[in-house]
Amino acid sequence: GAIHIDGGKPLISNCQITWNFANGPGGGIYIKNQTADPNGRKLRITNCTFSDNTVRNSAGGAIYIAAGSGEVVIDNCQFYNNGISYGSGRAMYGGAIFTASNSPLTVIANSIFYGNQAAYWGGAVYSAKSMKVMNCLFYANKTTDSSGSNPDWNGGGAIAVRRGTFEMSNSTLVSNSSYTNIGRSMVVELGGVANISNSIFWNDSAVGSGWPTSLENNGFFVSGTGSSATLAYCDLPTTLYAFTYSGGVVNIGDGIMYSDPLFKDIYTNDYHLGDASPLIDVGDNNSVMSDFADLDSDLDVNEPVPFDLDGNTRMFNQTVDMGAYEIGIHCPIHPVGDTNGDCKFDFKDFAQMASGWLECNTVPQSECVN
């Protein structure tokens, strides 16, 4: 609709891409023929806003990523009201982002998706190859149509994973909906494999009605032989939240909670954790994803993600929170010796340092000097 990228690795930054329309896929940007770069260069879209882009009964209201290899990075972007019908067409799959079954790895970090729509699968995001999502907020996205009587047919108000692998950590999914009641937040099917950690699923709903009662209470739907999802250190609304169908498998790991997140203010869409939230300091540090998007621009993509969705320190009090936002004290300059990030140097910091006094962490240990 607006930008067509055929090979090459441009940097698209600080842009507003809005009110574009495509007769085919990719209302805002169409990407194809990406290749792995020996120097590590990647196509990157950063600090951009995509709004009110759509397609004519196709896929990827804002971005469509077609065949290719290598990696596409999308970070610090906002996607809202993409995929909506404006009289001449709408997104059928992936209201904001669609990745094809032979597309490159797509990394989405520190981004917000709200008010996006698709008719059938993935109100915000449709993934069919390989995707990593971290520090993202999805709210008020939806699928809008029912087609046929097979519950495999459509769903995933926020995300649809259909084939390929999908990883998500420290993300928040709130008030998303599916017309069919199937996977009101998320669908995994056609052999897709999803691993999700440190994330919050809350307050999703059904737009329409009519599916069997046994399927109506699920927000996370896994369908088909070879399709699986593993959830660990996540907050879910109910023990019946994840539903399997026709051979799909859900693995419930450690750290699952069923608690009201106590967001700061859901009426103003403020999904930071409130001071009394039970989801503070209960995540899994080992599940914090690597900094694939290099958010701090230090060229180290193997370190843990350093920031939360606000750009603040990802971890306070030595244990990560669940969700896209980390709660804690944010000081512009940390005093020397402030090991716990509370903006002051006191006996707590000293105790932390003393616990490792003269301890050698060199690998191999034979390199340690006594």
Disulfide bonds with the S-S distance in Angstrom:
Cys331-Cys343 2.25
Cys360-Cys368 1.79
